[in-house]
Amino acid sequence: MKNIYAIKDRMVGFGQPFTLKNNELAIRVITNLVNSEKPNQTQVDIVDKELYKIASFNEETGETKQEIEMLKILRTLVIPKGENNGNKDQNKA
């Protein structure tokens, strides 16, 4: 079983859906995108954006079940520069 997620722009609606195993992983992936040092659309434009779980997907049967739930407002996932988020600088010695 996987879940289907999408980023919603409150001004224009939902973007391209993607699948992940669970909500925690979806939040982690989007948090990493938002805080990435590499330029990307998500990092640059997080205003008015929200992460939604929109459905669950059974990989064996192909069935989907609509489950619309707002998980996070993207701007709340920004980690201020200088704070260690547990992923950076751990391998430096």
C-alpha atoms as one frame of an Amber mdcrd trajectory, in Angstrom:
protein
   0.000   0.000   0.000   1.256   3.454  -0.905  -0.183   6.907  -0.486  -0.616
   9.540  -3.151   0.506  13.065  -2.286   0.461  16.437  -4.026   1.531  19.991
  -3.347  -1.381  22.404  -3.431  -0.884  26.017  -4.430  -3.749  27.843  -2.758
  -3.990  30.171  -5.767  -4.133  27.566  -8.575  -4.815  24.097  -7.108  -2.973
  20.778  -6.924   0.288  19.991  -8.700   1.622  16.695 -10.057   0.842  13.787
  -7.663   3.568  11.462  -6.345   3.545   8.261  -4.300   5.370   7.411  -1.077
   4.997   4.784   1.656   3.641   7.004   4.469   3.006  10.547   5.712   6.243
  10.739   7.683   8.313   9.952   4.589   6.358  12.472   2.506   7.020  15.197
   5.089  10.726  14.267   5.206  11.076  14.348   1.406   9.338  17.725   1.107
  11.300  19.141   4.071  14.523  18.152   2.301  13.338  19.797  -0.934  12.314
  22.993   0.824  15.684  23.219   2.582  17.834  22.061  -0.342  20.763  24.285
  -1.237  20.225  23.392  -4.890  17.799  25.704  -6.689  14.431  24.153  -7.418
  10.880  25.385  -7.785   9.757  24.115  -4.365  12.590  25.890  -2.543  12.087
  29.176  -4.352   8.292  29.279  -4.236   6.904  27.951  -0.939   4.428  30.774
  -0.332   0.823  29.587  -0.309   1.849  25.936  -0.746   0.657  22.957   1.294
   1.446  19.227   1.301  -1.632  17.023   0.962  -2.257  13.317   1.131  -4.894
  12.882  -1.557  -5.407   9.105  -1.716  -4.136   5.649  -0.868  -3.130   3.219
  -3.607  -3.197  -0.572  -3.379  -0.300  -1.800  -5.523  -1.744  -5.332  -5.803
  -5.306  -4.487  -6.857  -4.796  -1.049  -8.425  -7.568   0.364  -6.284  -7.371
   3.922  -5.001  -9.252   5.426  -2.082  -9.673   9.189  -1.866  -8.309  10.518
   1.444  -7.796  14.275   1.173  -5.831  15.514   4.206  -3.638  18.593   4.533
  -0.381  17.514   6.213   1.893  20.577   6.295   2.151  24.186   5.185   5.449
  24.260   3.302   6.743  27.493   4.867   6.613  25.783   8.289   9.170  23.230
   7.050  11.925  25.801   6.488  14.901  25.195   8.789  16.700  28.480   9.582
  20.245  28.614   8.216  22.801  27.623  10.829  20.529  25.137  12.606  21.633
  21.521  12.299  18.769  19.445  10.955  20.588  16.171  11.562  21.431  15.668
   7.888  24.214  18.171   7.282  27.813  18.216   8.454  27.569  14.792  10.117
  30.269  13.294   7.935  32.737  16.122   8.423  35.649  15.370  10.725
